[in-house]
Amino acid sequence: MEQNNIDLFLCGGASNRSYISSRDRLRKRLEKNRKLTIFYPEDMFMELLSRKKYDLLTLEQFLAENSDEILIVCESPGSFAELGAFANNERTIGKVVVLIQKKFKNAKSFIMQGPVKYVETYNKKNVIYYNQDMDDMEKEVNKYLDSKYWFYRNRKFRKFGPNTKEINLIVGQYYFMILLLFFYKNIEIKNMNELIKKIYFERGFSADYFEIVYSAALRRLYKEGMLNKEFNESKSYYKLTQKGYGSAKSILNNVMIENRDRIINGIRLKILRDQYC
């Protein structure tokens, strides 16, 4: 799937009845940016966490490897642990972006002299200092993203950015499901799982992660109001909502290939032939 957005894994403190964490407040602000997809482990993996074979650390590490950026708001013991884990992993260190209040910049703490300094040594721009207020935090994060992902400002510049998201990634499978349902209208649930699994394995991806990717992609489709489940003659089907159809059309309009309309019409025609011939 052609990439046209930024996948952001947002880490930080958890909210409770009496307190809204900086992470949650920042998320609400960043969600206004249509080029951002914000990942929360509790959003993506709720169902999987109820099964004994999965743990939050493994799933968070997988989500980190699926993301373009790992943005960590340092505000709680849990966020410090996440910072240490992701900064100490060569597969994720390049994605780690740390948000620290300016008042702690010269602190002699282990956090500042350990993982924060390590991230700063890897890439100085990946440590963002902000004043205590949320307006400054939002401004600094947007400045960082605008600087790094400048090629998303205009369609003609997209060739300078990363090109595709494969089906072994949550976002790649999410977009693939949308397009699959756009062309087929509806698909029996069991058949969709088997079809995507077949393509996934044919492309040589690890069987160990299919269930995680597939479940997380479905969870995101439901959460964003893209997907409906329908029942007919003792069978259950997936079908796009109106919002899902709108998203599919937007994806196809943004595909940068020659003869796009001819290719799309050709896909539709081939499906009709397969269904009725």
Protein Blocks (a to p, Z undefined) as FASTA:
>chain_A
ZZfbdcdddedddddfkbccfklmmmmmmmmpmkbccddfklmmmmmmmpmkbcfklmmm
mmmmmpmbdcdddfbfklmmmmmmmmmpmklmmmpccdddfklmmpcbfklmmmmmmmmm
mommlpccddfbfklmmmmmmmmmmmmmmmmmpmklmmmmcfbdcfkbmklmmmmmmmmm
mmnopacfklmmmmmmmmmmmnopafklmmmmmmmmmmmmmmnopaccddeehiacdddd
fklmmmmmmmmmmpccehklmmmmmmmmmmmmmmmZZ
